[in-house]
Amino acid sequence: MFAVSLGDDGAELRPLEVWRAEEFLAHIDRARELVDPWIPFATFATDLESARALLQRYADKQAADTGRLYGIWLDGTLVGGVLFRIFDTESGNCEVGCWLESAGEGRGLVTRAVCKLIDWAVEERGMHRVEWVASSANTRSVAVAKRLGMTRDGVLRESYPYRGTRHDSEIWSVLAPEWRAQRG
């Protein structure tokens, strides 16, 4: 197994694999209140069986090279995660996303972790376009896209129905040449 350091605070990025289902479920239970208003991710893992199924879905996506899932650990505790929701090598486009529980907030963990994903996607896998999709009302998620130096491509008005509300979806992106230029 590997772990990638996210900085001097001991935070690490690791693969989030099926064998970690119990740990993942405990984390999602802690994160549910923060995650659930924006995305159905937390609703997909409500017991051990559904947590395993979600992790298996991403293991299958990784095997097919169409997605990946990573956890963020802080002081040995799983506090969040990042993912390639979509990973399309043929088109050179992918979509990154994240979630976090309150114990991980305010530390820049998501920004640091997503930087690692984008670096890998662009430099190792040759991705040209990396997207970030967020509800316009999810100001914390939009702030991450801004910190990553992404450009707001547009808003899909009321495109995402969730929990009885239609959300505007903001599409943010960074292109490989832009990413390389800002990373220096």
Salt bridges, closest charged atoms under 4 A:
ASP9 OD2 - ARG112 NH2 2.84
GLU12 OE1 - ARG14 NH2 2.72
GLU23 OE1 - ARG20 NH1 2.74
ASP29 OD1 - ARG32 NH2 2.57
ASP36 OD2 - ARG163 NH2 2.88
ASP65 OD1 - ARG68 NH1 3.13
ASP65 OD2 - ARG125 NH2 2.54
GLU95 OE1 - ARG85 NH2 2.95
GLU101 OE1 - HIS27 ND1 2.60
GLU101 OE2 - ARG30 NE 2.93
GLU105 OE2 - ARG140 NH1 3.42
ASP119 OD2 - ARG183 NH2 2.81
GLU123 OE2 - ARG180 NE 3.02
GLU131 OE2 - ARG129 NE 2.76
ASP153 OD2 - ARG129 NH2 2.55
GLU170 OE1 - ARG152 NE 3.42
